[in-house]
Amino acid sequence: MDIKIKNEPIEQNRWLFTTFLLLVLAICDSLITHFGLSNSYIEESNPLMRYVYENSVFIFFSIKIVLPLLFMYIMTKLKPKAYLQLLIAGALFLYAFVLFKHIFWLYMLFIA
């Protein structure tokens, strides 16, 4: 029982680091997406985010940054659960995939 109590702060720090990584990926993705959209190199494939971006770049960035921040806050209030770990891992994978796809497209654009 003492082991669980001692490991809870370590596990909570791991969760916070993971959600912080999600925030960093979200910020990088939004910056690269903005660069690609503003220079007509890419198109936003998400219809909702396309609408938001076309109407307000500020709101676009706000959504991209506030949602991971809100998620970080929620994670400080919850005890880590296995299903949350799976959801965070899935979100990290998707964000990383999209981010690297954008980087690859931009790389190919400037090399070609």
C-alpha positions as CSV (number, residue, x, y, z in Angstrom):
1,M,0.0,0.0,0.0
2,D,2.8,2.4,0.8
3,I,4.3,1.7,-2.7
4,K,1.1,3.0,-4.4
5,I,1.1,6.2,-2.3
6,K,4.8,6.8,-3.1
7,N,4.3,6.1,-6.8
8,E,1.3,8.3,-7.3
9,P,3.3,11.6,-7.6
10,I,5.6,9.9,-10.1
11,E,2.6,8.6,-12.1
12,Q,1.0,12.0,-12.0
13,N,4.2,13.6,-13.2
14,R,4.3,11.1,-16.1
15,W,0.7,12.0,-17.0
16,L,1.5,15.8,-16.9
17,F,4.6,15.3,-19.0
18,T,2.6,13.3,-21.5
19,T,-0.2,15.9,-21.7
20,F,2.5,18.6,-22.0
21,L,4.0,16.7,-24.9
22,L,0.5,16.7,-26.4
23,L,0.4,20.5,-25.9
24,V,3.8,21.0,-27.6
25,L,2.6,18.8,-30.6
26,A,-0.6,20.8,-30.8
27,I,1.3,24.1,-30.9
28,C,3.8,22.9,-33.5
29,D,0.9,21.5,-35.6
30,S,-1.0,24.7,-35.4
31,L,2.0,26.8,-36.4
32,I,2.9,24.6,-39.4
33,T,-0.7,24.4,-40.4
34,H,-1.0,28.1,-40.3
35,F,2.2,28.5,-42.4
36,G,0.9,26.0,-44.9
37,L,-2.6,27.5,-45.1
38,S,-1.5,31.1,-45.2
39,N,0.9,30.4,-48.1
40,S,-1.7,28.1,-49.9
41,Y,0.7,25.1,-49.6
42,I,-1.9,22.9,-47.9
43,E,-5.6,22.8,-47.3
44,E,-7.3,22.1,-44.0
45,S,-9.0,18.8,-44.3
46,N,-11.1,19.2,-41.1
47,P,-14.2,21.1,-42.3
48,L,-14.8,22.6,-38.8
49,M,-11.3,23.8,-38.4
50,R,-11.3,25.1,-42.0
51,Y,-14.4,27.2,-41.2
52,V,-12.8,28.4,-37.9
53,Y,-9.5,29.3,-39.7
54,E,-11.3,31.1,-42.5
55,N,-13.2,33.2,-40.0
56,S,-10.6,33.8,-37.3
57,V,-7.0,32.7,-37.2
58,F,-6.9,33.8,-33.5
59,I,-9.8,31.5,-32.6
60,F,-8.1,28.7,-34.7
61,F,-4.9,29.1,-32.5
62,S,-7.0,29.4,-29.4
63,I,-8.8,26.2,-30.0
64,K,-5.6,24.3,-30.9
65,I,-3.9,25.5,-27.7
66,V,-6.8,25.8,-25.1
67,L,-8.0,22.2,-25.6
68,P,-4.7,20.6,-24.7
69,L,-4.4,23.1,-21.8
70,L,-7.9,22.1,-20.6
71,F,-6.9,18.5,-20.9
72,M,-3.8,19.1,-18.8
73,Y,-5.9,20.7,-16.1
74,I,-8.4,17.8,-16.2
75,M,-5.6,15.3,-15.8
76,T,-4.4,17.0,-12.6
77,K,-7.9,16.3,-11.1
78,L,-8.1,12.6,-12.2
79,K,-6.3,9.6,-11.1
80,P,-4.5,7.9,-14.0
81,K,-6.5,5.1,-15.5
82,A,-5.7,2.5,-18.2
83,Y,-8.3,3.8,-20.6
84,L,-7.0,7.4,-20.2
85,Q,-3.5,6.2,-21.0
86,L,-4.8,4.6,-24.2
87,L,-6.6,7.8,-25.2
88,I,-3.6,9.9,-24.6
89,A,-1.3,7.5,-26.5
90,G,-3.8,7.6,-29.4
91,A,-3.9,11.4,-29.4
92,L,-0.1,11.6,-29.3
93,F,0.2,9.2,-32.1
94,L,-2.4,11.1,-34.2
95,Y,-0.9,14.5,-33.5
96,A,2.6,13.2,-34.3
97,F,1.5,11.5,-37.5
98,V,-0.3,14.7,-38.7
99,L,2.7,16.9,-37.7
100,F,5.2,14.8,-39.5
101,K,2.9,14.5,-42.5
102,H,2.8,18.3,-42.7
103,I,6.6,18.6,-42.2
104,F,7.1,16.0,-45.0
105,W,4.8,17.9,-47.4
106,L,6.5,21.2,-46.7
107,Y,9.9,19.5,-47.1
108,M,8.9,18.1,-50.4
109,L,7.5,21.4,-51.5
110,F,10.8,23.2,-50.9
111,I,13.0,20.4,-52.2
112,A,11.0,19.8,-55.4
